[in-house]
Amino acid sequence: MLRGRWIDHWDPEDSGFWERTGAKVANRNLWFSIFSEHIGFSIWTMWSVLVLFMGPEYGIDAAGKFFLVAVPTLVGSILRLPYTMAPARFGGRNWTIASAALLLIPTILAAIVMQPGTPYWVFVLVAAVGGLGGGNFASSMANINAFYPEARKGWALGLNAGGGNIGVPVIQLVGLLIIATAGAGAPRILLGVYIPLIVVAAVFAAIKMDNLTSMRNDTGAFKEAYRESQTWVMSFLYIGTFGSFIGYSFAFGLVLQNQFGRTPLQAAAVTFIGPLLGSLIRPVGGWLADKYGGAKITFYNFIAMGVSALVVLAASAMDSLMLYTVGFVLLFVFSGVGNGSTYKMIPAIFRGQARIAVETGASEPEAAYLRARRVSGAVIGIAGAIGALGGLFINLAFRQSFMTAQSGDPAFWSFLAFYVVCIAVTYVVYLRPVPAEATHPRVAYAHV
C-alpha cells in the first residue's frame, strides 16, 4: 500500500477499511498536520507580538505599526488559494514538509532585522514574507479533508482548524513571558524559540505523514464554485467571522497600547486571552450549527458581535479599560462561534441544492451529491482566502482611525455597520420566509 510514503489505495467510506487501517493512519496525519498548521498560524501573526517590542527608539508611530501587521494578513490571504491546491499537486505530506520549512524564511529574516535603526520599508518587506504562515491553514484543511469519511469530516476539520487557530494566542503568550522576564528589548528570544519548532514540525511531517495518490487537482470544481452566487455570499459572511478573528488578533495589543497607554507588558498580559477563547469555542459554533441550523446561529451571532462592538464604544466613551477589554474579548468569542457556524453552512447549502436537483429529476442522486462535495470543498478554500482579507480591512481601518482621531472609535463604528449588513444578508438569503414550492431556489437553503 505504501510507496515512498505514498498511499495508493484509500477508501475511508469502506467501514472495514476504516476500522482496520484508515482511522489509525488518518488520525496520525491529523495530529502532525495540526502541529504544523499551529506553527504556521503563530508565524503568520508573530508581527502582532513583535510590534509590542518596538518602543520609541524604533521611530514607528501607531499608524505605521497597524500597517505593519496588515501586510502579512494580505499576503497570507492571497496565498490561501494556491495553498488549497498544493496538496493535490505535490502530495499532502510533501507539501506539509515544504510549507513548514518555508516558515524559517520569515522567522530568520525577522531575527536579523529586529533592531532600532532598521528602515521601515525593510520591516514591511519582512512582515510580508511572514504571510507564508497564512497559507498553511488552507493546505492543511484540504489535505485532512481527503483522509476522513464524510461522517467524520466535521470533527476532523474542526479539530484541525481549532488547533491551528490556537497558534495565535500561544505566540502571544510566549511574547508575554519574554517581555515579563527579559524585557521589551529582547524580541530575538521569541524568534529563537520558534526556529527549532519549525524544524521539528517539518521533520515530524517527513517521518509521520503520508501522501494520497487519490488526491487530484480539481480545477473544474473551482470553476463551478466561482460561478456560484453562494460562494460570494459565504465569502462575504466569512469576512465578518474569521476576518474579525484574525484582524483583531493582530490589532488587540496595539489598540490597548495606543487607546489606553498600556505598556508592552500590560498589553501582552491580556492580548492572548481573546484569540485563545475564540479558538477554543470554534467547535462549539459548529456543534450549535448542527443542532439549530448554521444560518440561524450565524444570524444571532452577528447580532451578538454588533452588541459587543457597542460595548467597546460605550467603554471608550467611559474611558473604562476593563469594560473595553471585556467587549473586545466578546468580539473574539463570537467571531470564533461564527467561524464554526459559517463553515458548517457551506456543505449544507450545496447538499440542499443537490436535494432539489434530485427531487425535480434534474440529476441522478449519486452525481448530484458528488458535485455537492466537490464544489463545497472548493468554496471552503475560496471563502477561507477571501474571509482572511477581513483582517487586512480591520487593521487598515484602525490605522486610519488612529491617524485621524487618535482613537479606535471610528474603526469600531465601521465594524458595527458591517455586522449590521451581515445580519441583513444572512436573513434575506437564508432565513426570510419563502413560498413552499419545492422548486423555489431558496428552499434548498431551508436546513442550512
KAJOLIN-V911537 format. One record per residue. N is the residue number from 1. RES is the residue in three letters. SS is DSSP state (a for helix, b for strand, c for the rest). OMEGA is omega in degrees with one decimal (* if undefined). D_CENTER is the distance of its C-alpha to the mean C-alpha in Angstrom with 1 decimal. Layout:
n & res & ss & omega & d_center
N & RES & SS & OMEGA & D_CENTER
N & RES & SS & OMEGA & D_CENTER
//
This chain:
n & res & ss & omega & d_center
1 & MET & c & -177.0 & 34.1
2 & LEU & b & 176.7 & 32.6
3 & ARG & b & -178.6 & 33.3
4 & GLY & c & -178.3 & 31.8
5 & ARG & c & 173.0 & 28.8
6 & TRP & b & 175.7 & 28.5
7 & ILE & b & -175.6 & 28.9
8 & ASP & c & 180.0 & 31.1
9 & HIS & c & 179.1 & 31.2
10 & TRP & c & -177.9 & 28.3
11 & ASP & c & -176.1 & 28.8
12 & PRO & c & 179.4 & 26.6
13 & GLU & c & 174.6 & 28.1
14 & ASP & c & -173.5 & 31.4
15 & SER & a & 178.2 & 31.7
16 & GLY & a & 177.3 & 34.3
17 & PHE & a & -177.5 & 32.3
18 & TRP & a & -178.1 & 29.2
19 & GLU & a & -178.0 & 31.4
20 & ARG & a & -168.6 & 33.4
21 & THR & a & -167.7 & 30.8
22 & GLY & a & -174.5 & 27.5
23 & ALA & a & -178.1 & 25.9
24 & LYS & a & -178.6 & 26.8
25 & VAL & a & -178.9 & 25.5
26 & ALA & a & -178.9 & 22.2
27 & ASN & a & 177.1 & 21.6
28 & ARG & a & 177.9 & 22.5
29 & ASN & a & -179.8 & 20.1
30 & LEU & a & -174.7 & 17.3
31 & TRP & a & -178.8 & 18.0
32 & PHE & a & 171.3 & 18.2
33 & SER & a & 178.1 & 15.1
34 & ILE & a & -178.6 & 13.2
35 & PHE & a & -179.8 & 15.2
36 & SER & a & 180.0 & 14.5
37 & GLU & a & 177.4 & 10.7
38 & HIS & a & 178.0 & 11.1
39 & ILE & a & 178.5 & 13.3
40 & GLY & a & 177.8 & 11.0
41 & PHE & a & 179.4 & 8.4
42 & SER & a & -179.4 & 11.7
43 & ILE & a & 178.1 & 13.3
44 & TRP & a & -174.7 & 10.6
45 & THR & c & -175.6 & 11.1
46 & MET & a & 179.8 & 14.7
47 & TRP & a & 173.2 & 16.2
48 & SER & a & 176.8 & 15.3
49 & VAL & a & -176.9 & 17.7
50 & LEU & a & -180.0 & 20.1
51 & VAL & a & 177.4 & 21.0
52 & LEU & a & 177.4 & 22.3
53 & PHE & a & -172.3 & 24.8
54 & MET & c & -178.5 & 26.0
55 & GLY & c & -177.4 & 29.0
56 & PRO & a & -178.2 & 31.7
57 & GLU & a & 177.2 & 33.1
58 & TYR & a & 177.2 & 30.2
59 & GLY & c & -179.5 & 31.3
60 & ILE & c & -178.2 & 27.9
61 & ASP & c & -177.2 & 27.7
62 & ALA & a & -179.4 & 24.8
63 & ALA & a & 179.2 & 24.2
64 & GLY & a & 179.7 & 24.0
65 & LYS & a & 177.6 & 21.5
66 & PHE & a & 177.1 & 19.1
67 & PHE & a & -178.8 & 19.5
68 & LEU & a & 179.6 & 19.0
69 & VAL & a & 177.2 & 15.5
70 & ALA & a & -174.3 & 14.7
71 & VAL & a & 178.1 & 15.8
72 & PRO & a & 176.3 & 13.2
73 & THR & a & 179.5 & 10.5
74 & LEU & a & -177.2 & 12.6
75 & VAL & a & 179.0 & 13.4
76 & GLY & a & 178.3 & 10.0
77 & SER & a & -179.1 & 9.3
78 & ILE & a & -176.9 & 12.8
79 & LEU & a & -176.2 & 12.6
80 & ARG & a & 179.9 & 10.1
81 & LEU & a & 177.1 & 13.1
82 & PRO & a & 179.0 & 15.7
83 & TYR & a & 178.3 & 13.6
84 & THR & a & -176.8 & 13.2
85 & MET & a & -174.5 & 17.0
86 & ALA & a & 179.9 & 17.8
87 & PRO & a & 178.4 & 18.3
88 & ALA & a & -178.4 & 20.8
89 & ARG & a & -173.4 & 22.6
90 & PHE & a & -173.6 & 22.9
91 & GLY & c & -175.9 & 22.2
92 & GLY & a & 178.0 & 19.3
93 & ARG & a & -176.8 & 21.1
94 & ASN & a & -178.2 & 22.2
95 & TRP & a & 176.5 & 19.0
96 & THR & a & 176.1 & 17.4
97 & ILE & a & -176.6 & 20.4
98 & ALA & a & -176.5 & 20.2
99 & SER & a & 175.9 & 16.5
100 & ALA & a & -178.8 & 17.1
101 & ALA & a & 179.3 & 20.3
102 & LEU & a & -179.5 & 19.0
103 & LEU & a & 176.5 & 17.2
104 & LEU & a & -175.9 & 20.8
105 & ILE & a & -179.8 & 21.4
106 & PRO & a & -177.6 & 19.3
107 & THR & a & 178.8 & 20.2
108 & ILE & a & 178.4 & 23.9
109 & LEU & a & 178.6 & 24.0
110 & ALA & a & 178.5 & 22.7
111 & ALA & a & -179.5 & 25.3
112 & ILE & a & -170.0 & 27.9
113 & VAL & a & -174.1 & 27.3
114 & MET & c & 175.5 & 26.4
115 & GLN & c & 177.0 & 29.8
116 & PRO & c & 179.7 & 31.6
117 & GLY & c & 176.0 & 33.3
118 & THR & c & 179.4 & 30.6
119 & PRO & c & -177.8 & 30.4
120 & TYR & a & -178.1 & 27.4
121 & TRP & a & 176.6 & 26.8
122 & VAL & a & 176.0 & 26.4
123 & PHE & a & -178.7 & 23.7
124 & VAL & a & 179.7 & 21.9
125 & LEU & a & -178.9 & 22.3
126 & VAL & a & 176.4 & 21.2
127 & ALA & a & 178.1 & 18.0
128 & ALA & a & 178.2 & 17.3
129 & VAL & a & 176.5 & 17.8
130 & GLY & c & 176.7 & 15.1
131 & GLY & c & 176.9 & 12.6
132 & LEU & a & -179.7 & 13.5
133 & GLY & a & -178.5 & 11.0
134 & GLY & a & -178.9 & 8.1
135 & GLY & a & -174.2 & 9.6
136 & ASN & a & 179.2 & 10.0
137 & PHE & a & -175.1 & 7.0
138 & ALA & a & -178.8 & 8.7
139 & SER & a & 179.0 & 12.1
140 & SER & a & -180.0 & 11.7
141 & MET & a & 179.5 & 10.7
142 & ALA & a & -178.9 & 13.6
143 & ASN & a & -177.3 & 15.9
144 & ILE & a & 177.2 & 15.6
145 & ASN & a & -177.1 & 16.0
146 & ALA & a & -174.7 & 19.4
147 & PHE & a & -168.8 & 20.7
148 & TYR & c & 173.2 & 20.7
149 & PRO & c & -176.4 & 23.0
150 & GLU & a & -175.6 & 21.9
151 & ALA & a & -176.4 & 23.0
152 & ARG & a & -177.8 & 20.7
153 & LYS & a & -176.7 & 17.5
154 & GLY & a & 179.2 & 15.9
155 & TRP & a & -176.1 & 16.6
156 & ALA & a & -178.8 & 15.6
157 & LEU & a & 177.4 & 12.2
158 & GLY & a & 178.1 & 11.5
159 & LEU & a & 179.9 & 12.8
160 & ASN & a & -178.9 & 11.0
161 & ALA & a & -179.0 & 7.5
162 & GLY & a & 178.6 & 9.0
163 & GLY & a & 176.8 & 10.9
164 & GLY & a & -179.5 & 8.3
165 & ASN & a & -178.1 & 6.6
166 & ILE & a & 174.3 & 10.3
167 & GLY & a & 179.7 & 10.8
168 & VAL & a & -179.8 & 10.1
169 & PRO & a & -178.8 & 13.1
170 & VAL & a & 179.6 & 15.0
171 & ILE & a & 176.3 & 15.5
172 & GLN & a & 177.1 & 16.3
173 & LEU & a & 176.3 & 18.8
174 & VAL & a & 177.1 & 20.3
175 & GLY & a & 177.6 & 20.8
176 & LEU & a & -178.9 & 22.5
177 & LEU & a & -179.9 & 24.8
178 & ILE & a & 178.8 & 25.8
179 & ILE & a & -178.1 & 26.5
180 & ALA & a & -174.9 & 28.5
181 & THR & a & -175.9 & 30.5
182 & ALA & c & 179.5 & 30.8
183 & GLY & c & -176.3 & 30.3
184 & ALA & c & 179.4 & 28.2
185 & GLY & c & -175.4 & 30.1
186 & ALA & c & -178.5 & 28.6
187 & PRO & a & -176.9 & 25.1
188 & ARG & a & 176.2 & 26.1
189 & ILE & a & 178.0 & 26.2
190 & LEU & a & -178.8 & 22.4
191 & LEU & a & 177.3 & 22.1
192 & GLY & a & 176.4 & 25.0
193 & VAL & a & -171.7 & 23.1
194 & TYR & a & -179.8 & 20.2
195 & ILE & a & 177.0 & 22.3
196 & PRO & a & 178.2 & 24.0
197 & LEU & a & 176.6 & 20.8
198 & ILE & a & 178.7 & 19.5
199 & VAL & a & 178.6 & 22.9
200 & VAL & a & -179.8 & 22.8
201 & ALA & a & -179.8 & 19.5
202 & ALA & a & -179.2 & 21.1
203 & VAL & a & 178.7 & 24.4
204 & PHE & a & 177.0 & 23.1
205 & ALA & a & -179.5 & 21.3
206 & ALA & a & -174.6 & 24.7
207 & ILE & a & -167.1 & 26.7
208 & LYS & a & -172.9 & 24.8
209 & MET & c & -175.8 & 22.7
210 & ASP & c & 170.3 & 24.1
211 & ASN & b & 175.3 & 24.0
212 & LEU & b & 178.6 & 24.7
213 & THR & c & -179.0 & 27.3
214 & SER & c & 178.4 & 26.5
215 & MET & c & 178.1 & 23.2
216 & ARG & c & 172.8 & 24.0
217 & ASN & c & 179.3 & 22.4
218 & ASP & c & -179.4 & 22.7
219 & THR & a & 178.1 & 22.9
220 & GLY & a & 178.9 & 24.8
221 & ALA & a & 178.8 & 21.9
222 & PHE & a & 178.0 & 19.9
223 & LYS & a & 177.8 & 23.0
224 & GLU & a & -179.3 & 23.5
225 & ALA & a & 179.6 & 19.9
226 & TYR & a & -177.9 & 20.5
227 & ARG & a & -177.7 & 23.7
228 & GLU & c & 177.8 & 22.2
229 & SER & a & -179.1 & 22.0
230 & GLN & a & 176.6 & 19.6
231 & THR & a & -174.6 & 17.0
232 & TRP & a & 174.5 & 17.1
233 & VAL & a & -178.6 & 17.5
234 & MET & a & 176.3 & 14.3
235 & SER & a & 177.9 & 12.4
236 & PHE & a & 179.8 & 14.1
237 & LEU & a & -179.0 & 13.2
238 & TYR & a & 171.1 & 9.4
239 & ILE & a & -178.9 & 10.0
240 & GLY & a & -177.4 & 11.6
241 & THR & a & -178.9 & 9.1
242 & PHE & a & 177.5 & 5.4
243 & GLY & a & 176.6 & 7.5
244 & SER & a & -177.9 & 9.6
245 & PHE & a & -175.4 & 7.5
246 & ILE & a & 178.7 & 6.5
247 & GLY & a & 178.1 & 10.0
248 & TYR & a & 178.3 & 11.9
249 & SER & a & 177.9 & 10.7
250 & PHE & a & -167.4 & 12.3
251 & ALA & a & -168.6 & 15.2
252 & PHE & a & -177.5 & 16.3
253 & GLY & a & 179.8 & 18.8
254 & LEU & a & 179.4 & 20.2
255 & VAL & a & 179.6 & 20.9
256 & LEU & a & 179.0 & 22.7
257 & GLN & a & -172.6 & 24.7
258 & ASN & a & 179.7 & 25.8
259 & GLN & a & -174.4 & 26.2
260 & PHE & a & 176.2 & 28.0
261 & GLY & c & 179.1 & 29.2
262 & ARG & c & 172.5 & 27.4
263 & THR & c & 176.9 & 28.1
264 & PRO & a & -179.9 & 25.5
265 & LEU & a & 179.8 & 26.3
266 & GLN & a & 178.5 & 26.2
267 & ALA & a & -177.9 & 22.8
268 & ALA & a & -177.7 & 21.3
269 & ALA & a & -179.9 & 22.9
270 & VAL & a & -174.5 & 20.7
271 & THR & a & -174.4 & 17.5
272 & PHE & a & -171.9 & 15.9
273 & ILE & a & -178.7 & 16.8
274 & GLY & a & 178.7 & 14.4
275 & PRO & a & 179.5 & 11.1
276 & LEU & a & -180.0 & 13.1
277 & LEU & a & 178.9 & 14.1
278 & GLY & a & 178.5 & 10.8
279 & SER & a & -175.9 & 9.5
280 & LEU & a & -174.5 & 12.9
281 & ILE & c & -178.5 & 13.4
282 & ARG & a & 177.9 & 10.5
283 & PRO & a & 178.4 & 13.2
284 & VAL & a & 176.1 & 15.7
285 & GLY & a & 176.7 & 14.2
286 & GLY & a & 179.2 & 14.5
287 & TRP & a & 178.1 & 18.0
288 & LEU & a & 178.7 & 19.1
289 & ALA & a & 176.3 & 18.1
290 & ASP & a & -173.0 & 20.2
291 & LYS & a & -172.0 & 23.0
292 & TYR & a & -178.0 & 23.3
293 & GLY & c & -176.2 & 21.5
294 & GLY & a & -178.0 & 17.9
295 & ALA & a & -179.5 & 19.4
296 & LYS & a & 179.4 & 21.4
297 & ILE & a & 179.4 & 18.7
298 & THR & a & -180.0 & 16.5
299 & PHE & a & -178.6 & 19.6
300 & TYR & a & 178.9 & 20.7
301 & ASN & a & 176.6 & 17.3
302 & PHE & a & 174.1 & 17.3
303 & ILE & a & 179.6 & 20.8
304 & ALA & a & 177.5 & 19.8
305 & MET & a & 176.6 & 17.3
306 & GLY & a & 178.0 & 20.3
307 & VAL & a & 179.1 & 22.6
308 & SER & a & 176.5 & 20.4
309 & ALA & a & 176.7 & 20.5
310 & LEU & a & 176.3 & 24.2
311 & VAL & a & 178.5 & 24.5
312 & VAL & a & -179.5 & 23.1
313 & LEU & a & 177.8 & 25.6
314 & ALA & a & 179.0 & 28.4
315 & ALA & a & 178.2 & 27.7
316 & SER & a & 179.0 & 27.9
317 & ALA & a & 179.4 & 31.2
318 & MET & a & -175.5 & 32.5
319 & ASP & c & -179.0 & 31.3
320 & SER & c & 179.5 & 30.0
321 & LEU & a & -177.7 & 27.5
322 & MET & a & -179.8 & 27.1
323 & LEU & a & 178.7 & 26.4
324 & TYR & a & -179.9 & 24.1
325 & THR & a & 178.1 & 22.0
326 & VAL & a & 179.4 & 22.2
327 & GLY & a & 179.8 & 20.9
328 & PHE & a & 179.5 & 18.0
329 & VAL & a & 176.5 & 17.0
330 & LEU & a & 176.1 & 17.5
331 & LEU & a & 176.2 & 15.0
332 & PHE & a & -177.5 & 12.4
333 & VAL & a & -176.9 & 13.8
334 & PHE & a & 173.2 & 14.0
335 & SER & a & 176.5 & 10.5
336 & GLY & a & 176.1 & 9.6
337 & VAL & a & -179.7 & 12.4
338 & GLY & a & 175.5 & 11.4
339 & ASN & a & -179.9 & 8.1
340 & GLY & a & -175.4 & 10.6
341 & SER & a & -179.6 & 13.3
342 & THR & a & 178.9 & 12.0
343 & TYR & a & 176.5 & 10.8
344 & LYS & a & -179.1 & 14.3
345 & MET & a & -170.7 & 16.0
346 & ILE & a & 178.1 & 15.4
347 & PRO & a & 179.6 & 17.7
348 & ALA & a & 179.2 & 20.1
349 & ILE & a & -174.8 & 20.7
350 & PHE & a & 170.3 & 21.8
351 & ARG & a & 177.1 & 23.8
352 & GLY & a & 176.3 & 25.5
353 & GLN & a & -179.8 & 26.4
354 & ALA & a & -179.9 & 27.8
355 & ARG & a & 178.2 & 29.8
356 & ILE & a & -179.6 & 31.4
357 & ALA & a & 179.7 & 32.2
358 & VAL & a & -177.3 & 33.9
359 & GLU & a & 180.0 & 35.8
360 & THR & c & 178.2 & 37.2
361 & GLY & c & -177.9 & 38.2
362 & ALA & c & -176.9 & 36.1
363 & SER & c & 173.3 & 34.6
364 & GLU & c & -176.7 & 35.2
365 & PRO & a & -176.2 & 33.0
366 & GLU & a & -179.3 & 31.9
367 & ALA & a & -178.1 & 31.0
368 & ALA & a & -178.1 & 29.3
369 & TYR & a & 173.7 & 27.0
370 & LEU & a & 177.6 & 26.3
371 & ARG & a & 179.9 & 25.3
372 & ALA & a & 179.7 & 23.0
373 & ARG & a & -177.9 & 21.1
374 & ARG & a & -174.9 & 21.1
375 & VAL & a & 179.9 & 19.9
376 & SER & a & 175.8 & 17.3
377 & GLY & a & 178.3 & 15.7
378 & ALA & a & 179.8 & 15.9
379 & VAL & a & 176.8 & 14.5
380 & ILE & a & 178.1 & 11.3
381 & GLY & a & -178.8 & 11.0
382 & ILE & a & -179.7 & 12.2
383 & ALA & a & 178.5 & 10.2
384 & GLY & a & 179.7 & 6.8
385 & ALA & a & -177.5 & 8.7
386 & ILE & a & 180.0 & 10.4
387 & GLY & a & -180.0 & 8.0
388 & ALA & a & 176.6 & 6.4
389 & LEU & a & 175.9 & 10.2
390 & GLY & a & 177.4 & 10.4
391 & GLY & a & 176.0 & 9.6
392 & LEU & a & -177.6 & 12.6
393 & PHE & a & -178.7 & 14.7
394 & ILE & a & -178.1 & 14.3
395 & ASN & a & 174.5 & 15.6
396 & LEU & a & 177.4 & 18.2
397 & ALA & a & 176.9 & 19.3
398 & PHE & a & 179.5 & 19.8
399 & ARG & a & -179.4 & 21.6
400 & GLN & a & -177.8 & 24.0
401 & SER & a & -179.5 & 24.4
402 & PHE & a & 175.9 & 25.6
403 & MET & a & -173.0 & 27.7
404 & THR & a & -174.0 & 29.6
405 & ALA & a & -176.8 & 29.7
406 & GLN & c & -178.1 & 28.9
407 & SER & c & 176.9 & 26.7
408 & GLY & c & -174.3 & 23.2
409 & ASP & a & 179.5 & 25.0
410 & PRO & a & 178.7 & 25.0
411 & ALA & a & -178.3 & 21.2
412 & PHE & a & 174.5 & 20.8
413 & TRP & a & 178.8 & 23.4
414 & SER & a & 177.7 & 21.4
415 & PHE & a & 177.8 & 18.2
416 & LEU & a & 178.9 & 20.7
417 & ALA & a & 179.0 & 22.1
418 & PHE & a & 179.1 & 18.8
419 & TYR & a & 176.7 & 18.1
420 & VAL & a & 177.3 & 21.7
421 & VAL & a & 178.7 & 21.2
422 & CYS & a & 176.3 & 18.2
423 & ILE & a & -178.4 & 20.7
424 & ALA & a & -179.4 & 23.3
425 & VAL & a & -179.8 & 21.4
426 & THR & a & -179.5 & 20.3
427 & TYR & a & -174.7 & 23.9
428 & VAL & a & -174.8 & 25.7
429 & VAL & a & -169.6 & 23.8
430 & TYR & a & -172.8 & 23.3
431 & LEU & a & -177.0 & 25.5
432 & ARG & c & 179.8 & 28.6
433 & PRO & c & -179.2 & 31.7
434 & VAL & c & 174.0 & 33.1
435 & PRO & c & -172.4 & 36.3
436 & ALA & c & -179.0 & 36.4
437 & GLU & c & -176.0 & 37.5
438 & ALA & c & -176.2 & 35.6
439 & THR & c & 179.6 & 35.2
440 & HIS & c & -173.7 & 33.5
441 & PRO & a & -177.3 & 30.1
442 & ARG & a & 175.5 & 28.3
443 & VAL & a & 178.1 & 29.8
444 & ALA & a & -176.2 & 27.2
445 & TYR & a & -174.0 & 24.6
446 & ALA & c & -177.1 & 26.8
447 & HIS & c & -179.5 & 24.9
448 & VAL & c & * & 21.3
//
